[in-house]
Amino acid sequence: MAEKNNHAEHAAVGHAHTAEHFREKHLMLDPLPRGQMNDMVMESMMEKPTWKFWVVASILAAIVAYGLFYSWGKMIAEGLGIAGVNRPSYWGIFLVNTVFWIGISHAGTFISAILRVFKAEFRRPFTRAAELMTTFGLVQAGFSIFMHMGRVWLSYWLMPYPNQRLLWPNLHSPLTWDLLAITTYLLSSTMYLFLPLIPDVAMARDRSTGWRKTFYKTLALGFRGTEGEWTHLRNGMNIFAFAIIPVMFSVHTIVSWDFAAATRPGWSSTIFGPYFIVGALHSGMGAAVAVLAVIRATMKHMKYFIRGEHFDAIGQLMLIISMAWAYFFFNDYMVQWYGGDKWTHQLLHFHEAGPMGWMWFGMLICNIVIPWAILWNAKWRATPWLVATVGIIINVGMWFERYIIVPISLSINRMPFTWRLYQPGVEIPLGIGTLAFFILLYMIASKLIPLIPVWEVQEGQMAHELKKFGRETVVSVSELE
Amino acid sequence: MVTLADLKISEVKMGEEQTGKWGMVIDQDICTGCQACVAACAMENNVIFVGEEDAGYGRSMHWIRIERFWEGEYPEVKMTSNQPMLCQQCGHATCEPVCPAFATVHSQSEQLNLQVYNRCVGTRYCANNCPYQVRSFNWRDYERPEPLSNQLNPDVTVRRRGVMEKCTFCIQRIHKAQDKAKAEGREVVDGEFTTACAQACPANAIVFGRVDDPESLVSQLGKQAHGVKHLEELGTLPNVTYFKGG
């Protein structure tokens, strides 16, 4: 039962509602003894890394060493000249990647906080995987934004710290808001990652020896699972789950203000706030589903925890978010076009018919056409590799969207004499370096902390019950709090 | 007919209090496009020569540039005008509020946009937000080969990589003239000094002076009906007036 491989076939609706069918399909209705489940999660984490793991990890580490640290060091030593930024595209792929990674980080909060607050039961096995994406994605966003600074060694000047010159950061500048918002988001999402982790590391502490025992003992903060500890933990998680939602909305709105508050055609659009949030969720859900498919395919016992139903549920969300993105895209385009500004018209024409027009159409195909063409079908939605592929395609599309907003829109301005295209330079190894670092951090984390929140799955399974009404089997869920 | 007065709504006047102090008048009709102003500016203000490759990729550092405009397709090309473009020293500048480090600020006494090189961390937001695209960024530490390294102007800071810079209306000359006038117990006289670009212009197409003094040459010229200020519709209150087709 635990190693069922082929949930996709059963995910299609219209099957007989037998108890076996329910169990096969839904993790919540397919309980295992607690000890066994704990052991499964421990095994998947402690499993000795295969040679493939080491090969992938060393390639990624090499990319990080060259792409991120060597290239960045070189850029600090020689100046931004080795990157492709120029006049008028003063911001290039660095800012594209910053927005991209912050977007990825939104999935974690969306899945884990919003779905938790609304008690969506399918979230239970993958909240941790999503929260890790938030924290690791924000780390890459931080890298990207610091890289783009001309004198990064003075970046602490942007922090409001008391100094003898009585100088403060300029609170009129959207970049200052950005810094404050991203710092808040990184801190709160790390704490929000940590709180639900406590019972799981306590579980791991009781089942490990050696350095791992010390590591988990430190992380578990002496958690023993008493009634009082659970009450405090639940209160804490509840507060964070509600509090982090507005933080999440504010972060990407503020990122959009970097553009919307500027006096530039194509940037000063009042709809950018919600448009960016929906875009962030779009790329974030796509990335989350790809990560889940990889975890499911590579880690032991994960086929029990992550099933077709989960891909189906996220696939539905992706479809809805794709529709919302299409709506906001159209809305943004329309208000800019009807604005009638000749520079904006020039720019919109440049987006579609300029030398980078293929990217504009590619964005629409990746973000709208492909998700709509595939995710409407329940059977396809329950196929992990297919949904994961759609997720990666959406991320390509969303990267295109940010590329169009940043360097392509910057190529056109109100001074035609300065119009010029942008060609990335050292941005490419740096960008690939952040991607490799994200995956590497994830690989290391999968060996160090339980990727499945076991207690959350067990809690859900206790609340779910199959009952018989006459000849019909129905699912009953009890209220937990 | 309801008027604004009936509604008791006063007409919105953007930044009316900002009159400006120093200003410039540029006559495009007599500008020959000789680029003497560009060379003079670079020498006066220690603006670096970035080399062919970087200049070709849009990284040339000029505080003033000559924009050439033409009509038609080759071979029927008609040059329409040369447009010297430099920092317009806006009264309501878009570059100022977006700097997170207060590196680009408004001078209360000179009514100019200042760039504090030492404070700049290089986010380049100001350059993105400048509608005139007149800011230059130090993409690298460019070399000054031997004879050039001996002609630096000691009154002007030499900038290093990662720092934004732009036209200052030759603020070192303004200060020098003001100090001299103060020592002699008088006001600065119109025409007593001028910026490097105006000084070098062989056609006298650039005139610099006090715009808050109605008797000055720049104010008198600025009153001509065919003067325009670029992108005035953005509310930037530029202090440079252009003449074209007079």
HADDOCK unambig.tbl for C-alpha pairs under 7 A between the chains (distance, minus, plus):
assign (segid A and resid 78 and name CA) (segid B and resid 140 and name CA) 6.11 0.50 0.50
assign (segid A and resid 79 and name CA) (segid B and resid 139 and name CA) 5.68 0.50 0.50
assign (segid A and resid 79 and name CA) (segid B and resid 140 and name CA) 4.63 0.50 0.50
assign (segid A and resid 79 and name CA) (segid B and resid 161 and name CA) 5.83 0.50 0.50
assign (segid A and resid 79 and name CA) (segid B and resid 162 and name CA) 6.33 0.50 0.50
assign (segid A and resid 80 and name CA) (segid B and resid 139 and name CA) 5.01 0.50 0.50
assign (segid A and resid 80 and name CA) (segid B and resid 140 and name CA) 6.36 0.50 0.50
assign (segid A and resid 80 and name CA) (segid B and resid 162 and name CA) 6.99 0.50 0.50
assign (segid A and resid 81 and name CA) (segid B and resid 139 and name CA) 4.51 0.50 0.50
assign (segid A and resid 81 and name CA) (segid B and resid 140 and name CA) 5.30 0.50 0.50
assign (segid A and resid 86 and name CA) (segid B and resid 57 and name CA) 6.97 0.50 0.50
assign (segid A and resid 86 and name CA) (segid B and resid 58 and name CA) 5.53 0.50 0.50
assign (segid A and resid 86 and name CA) (segid B and resid 59 and name CA) 5.64 0.50 0.50
assign (segid A and resid 87 and name CA) (segid B and resid 58 and name CA) 5.21 0.50 0.50
assign (segid A and resid 87 and name CA) (segid B and resid 59 and name CA) 6.04 0.50 0.50
assign (segid A and resid 90 and name CA) (segid B and resid 124 and name CA) 6.24 0.50 0.50
assign (segid A and resid 90 and name CA) (segid B and resid 128 and name CA) 6.22 0.50 0.50
assign (segid A and resid 148 and name CA) (segid B and resid 123 and name CA) 7.00 0.50 0.50
assign (segid A and resid 149 and name CA) (segid B and resid 121 and name CA) 6.51 0.50 0.50
assign (segid A and resid 149 and name CA) (segid B and resid 122 and name CA) 5.10 0.50 0.50
assign (segid A and resid 149 and name CA) (segid B and resid 123 and name CA) 4.99 0.50 0.50
assign (segid A and resid 150 and name CA) (segid B and resid 121 and name CA) 5.88 0.50 0.50
assign (segid A and resid 150 and name CA) (segid B and resid 122 and name CA) 3.99 0.50 0.50
assign (segid A and resid 150 and name CA) (segid B and resid 123 and name CA) 6.36 0.50 0.50
assign (segid A and resid 150 and name CA) (segid B and resid 162 and name CA) 3.78 0.50 0.50
assign (segid A and resid 150 and name CA) (segid B and resid 163 and name CA) 6.49 0.50 0.50
assign (segid A and resid 151 and name CA) (segid B and resid 121 and name CA) 4.83 0.50 0.50
assign (segid A and resid 151 and name CA) (segid B and resid 122 and name CA) 5.70 0.50 0.50
assign (segid A and resid 151 and name CA) (segid B and resid 162 and name CA) 5.23 0.50 0.50
assign (segid A and resid 152 and name CA) (segid B and resid 121 and name CA) 6.71 0.50 0.50
assign (segid A and resid 154 and name CA) (segid B and resid 121 and name CA) 6.15 0.50 0.50
assign (segid A and resid 155 and name CA) (segid B and resid 121 and name CA) 6.57 0.50 0.50
assign (segid A and resid 157 and name CA) (segid B and resid 101 and name CA) 6.71 0.50 0.50
assign (segid A and resid 158 and name CA) (segid B and resid 100 and name CA) 6.53 0.50 0.50
assign (segid A and resid 158 and name CA) (segid B and resid 101 and name CA) 5.99 0.50 0.50
assign (segid A and resid 169 and name CA) (segid B and resid 100 and name CA) 5.59 0.50 0.50
assign (segid A and resid 169 and name CA) (segid B and resid 101 and name CA) 4.98 0.50 0.50
assign (segid A and resid 169 and name CA) (segid B and resid 102 and name CA) 6.68 0.50 0.50
assign (segid A and resid 170 and name CA) (segid B and resid 99 and name CA) 6.75 0.50 0.50
assign (segid A and resid 170 and name CA) (segid B and resid 100 and name CA) 4.76 0.50 0.50
assign (segid A and resid 170 and name CA) (segid B and resid 101 and name CA) 5.64 0.50 0.50
assign (segid A and resid 170 and name CA) (segid B and resid 102 and name CA) 5.66 0.50 0.50
assign (segid A and resid 172 and name CA) (segid B and resid 97 and name CA) 5.50 0.50 0.50
assign (segid A and resid 172 and name CA) (segid B and resid 98 and name CA) 6.49 0.50 0.50
assign (segid A and resid 173 and name CA) (segid B and resid 97 and name CA) 5.63 0.50 0.50
assign (segid A and resid 173 and name CA) (segid B and resid 98 and name CA) 4.13 0.50 0.50
assign (segid A and resid 173 and name CA) (segid B and resid 99 and name CA) 5.67 0.50 0.50
assign (segid A and resid 173 and name CA) (segid B and resid 100 and name CA) 5.10 0.50 0.50
assign (segid A and resid 174 and name CA) (segid B and resid 98 and name CA) 6.42 0.50 0.50
assign (segid A and resid 175 and name CA) (segid B and resid 100 and name CA) 5.82 0.50 0.50
assign (segid A and resid 176 and name CA) (segid B and resid 100 and name CA) 5.35 0.50 0.50
assign (segid A and resid 262 and name CA) (segid B and resid 129 and name CA) 5.78 0.50 0.50
assign (segid A and resid 263 and name CA) (segid B and resid 129 and name CA) 5.82 0.50 0.50
assign (segid A and resid 264 and name CA) (segid B and resid 129 and name CA) 6.70 0.50 0.50
assign (segid A and resid 414 and name CA) (segid B and resid 131 and name CA) 6.20 0.50 0.50
assign (segid A and resid 415 and name CA) (segid B and resid 132 and name CA) 6.17 0.50 0.50
assign (segid A and resid 415 and name CA) (segid B and resid 133 and name CA) 6.93 0.50 0.50
assign (segid A and resid 417 and name CA) (segid B and resid 67 and name CA) 6.18 0.50 0.50
